[in-house]
């Protein structure tokens, strides 16, 4: 596990974007795994800037996302499909037919999980972008999710609902379930880049990097992956 400590969120975002951009430059047909939430927004802004200024092309990439809320259609302004379009896909030359997320509004969620697992098996990620929750979750894999889990229906914890409520008008609007890649799906990526920012992530980052490998802190499993780059600002790294 390679750990890069930066002064601030802006530098963290730039360094993480360089990792992803390098993958695309080396393989224009790369499978890119993306995450949502506030942590990777700066990374995506740097990808957009590089695309516009340097011409890095995404027209042949294939993308997969970690998760999606259950019950929100793709055009809902809090869906992760909407997030990806507005924060990245609408601003680069990606073929949006090649962008993929779990469908949280699917009529049969079990069948949707099966469909997404098959998609991931046939398109292993060349690089997977991750953030980390304050409780150590990756994707929506909450503490004590088995390491051999694949795409599944998740009942969100009160901690995660509270963390995500800042993006909704009220906590009552936050969905209580999501579809998420499992930990096994994440670990099949050829490389992983983790972004973490802020003192509220410091305990989780310490556990991920130096703690016991345990389902109680899902991100600790990344210690078992051969190619992980953790890019964190000095606040998130303050307990290392």
KANORBEL-V829375 format. One record per residue. N is the residue number from 1. RES is the residue in one small letter. D_CENTER is the distance of its C-alpha to the mean C-alpha in Angstrom with 2 decimals. Layout:
n=(N	N)
res=(RES	RES)
d_center=(D_CENTER	D_CENTER)
//
This chain:
n=(1	2	3	4	5	6	7	8	9	10	11	12	13	14	15	16	17	18	19	20	21	22	23	24	25	26	27	28	29	30	31	32	33	34	35	36	37	38	39	40	41	42	43	44	45	46	47	48	49	50	51	52	53	54	55	56	57	58	59	60	61	62	63	64	65	66	67	68	69	70	71	72	73	74	75	76	77	78	79	80	81	82	83	84	85	86	87	88	89	90	91	92	93	94	95	96	97	98	99	100	101	102	103	104	105	106	107	108	109	110	111	112	113	114	115	116	117	118	119	120	121	122	123	124	125	126	127	128	129	130	131	132	133	134	135	136	137	138	139	140	141	142	143	144	145	146	147	148	149	150	151	152	153	154	155	156	157	158	159	160	161	162	163	164	165	166	167	168	169	170	171	172	173	174	175	176	177	178	179	180	181	182	183	184	185	186	187	188	189	190	191	192	193	194	195	196	197	198	199	200	201	202	203	204	205	206	207	208	209	210	211	212	213	214	215	216	217	218	219	220	221	222	223	224	225	226	227	228	229	230	231	232	233	234	235	236	237	238	239	240)
res=(x	x	x	x	x	x	x	x	x	x	x	x	x	x	x	x	x	x	x	x	x	x	x	x	x	x	x	x	x	x	x	x	x	x	x	x	x	x	x	x	x	x	x	x	x	x	x	x	x	x	x	x	x	x	x	x	x	x	x	x	x	x	x	x	x	x	x	x	x	x	x	x	x	x	x	x	x	x	x	x	x	x	x	x	x	x	x	x	x	x	x	x	x	x	x	x	x	x	x	x	x	x	x	x	x	x	x	x	x	x	x	x	x	x	x	x	x	x	x	x	x	x	x	x	x	x	x	x	x	x	x	x	x	x	x	x	x	x	x	x	x	x	x	x	x	x	x	x	x	x	x	x	x	x	x	x	x	x	x	x	x	x	x	x	x	x	x	x	x	x	x	x	x	x	x	x	x	x	x	x	x	x	x	x	x	x	x	x	x	x	x	x	x	x	x	x	x	x	x	x	x	x	x	x	x	x	x	x	x	x	x	x	x	x	x	x	x	x	x	x	x	x	x	x	x	x	x	x	x	x	x	x	x	x	x	x	x	x	x	x)
d_center=(17.48	17.95	17.55	18.04	19.25	19.72	22.02	19.74	16.54	17.99	18.68	15.33	13.72	16.47	16.22	12.52	13.35	16.34	14.52	12.70	16.00	18.00	16.38	17.28	20.69	21.47	20.39	20.59	19.74	16.44	13.70	10.48	7.11	4.85	2.37	5.53	7.94	10.41	9.05	7.76	10.73	13.14	11.43	11.69	15.18	16.18	15.25	17.40	20.11	20.32	20.55	23.34	25.16	24.84	24.31	21.33	21.04	18.28	20.90	20.62	16.92	15.22	11.66	9.62	6.81	5.43	7.95	10.85	13.62	16.88	19.79	18.36	19.38	17.49	19.84	19.31	18.31	15.78	14.17	10.71	12.81	14.86	12.17	11.04	14.78	15.92	13.47	13.40	15.00	18.32	18.84	18.56	20.58	18.08	19.90	18.19	19.74	17.38	14.17	12.98	11.34	12.93	15.99	16.31	19.89	21.05	24.52	23.86	20.53	21.62	22.39	19.10	17.29	19.83	19.30	15.55	16.26	18.97	16.89	14.42	17.58	19.13	16.28	14.67	11.90	13.63	10.59	6.99	4.84	3.67	5.46	8.39	10.59	14.25	15.19	12.94	10.60	7.28	5.85	9.33	11.16	13.74	16.40	18.67	16.48	18.19	16.75	18.06	16.25	15.03	13.74	15.54	16.61	15.63	18.00	16.16	17.90	19.98	18.05	14.77	16.98	18.68	15.66	14.52	18.17	18.36	16.87	19.55	23.33	23.80	22.22	24.15	22.08	18.73	18.16	18.84	16.93	13.77	12.97	10.13	9.71	11.83	11.79	14.16	12.00	9.30	12.41	14.03	12.02	14.71	12.85	9.77	9.17	8.20	9.09	11.23	14.00	16.97	19.47	17.92	15.25	18.10	19.07	15.70	15.36	18.95	18.45	15.52	17.70	21.19	21.34	22.34	20.07	19.98	18.18	19.13	16.29	13.56	11.91	15.46	15.15	13.51	17.11	18.10	16.04	18.25	16.01	13.49	13.57	12.86	13.51	14.68	17.44	20.69	20.24	17.16	19.16	22.37	22.85	22.35)
//
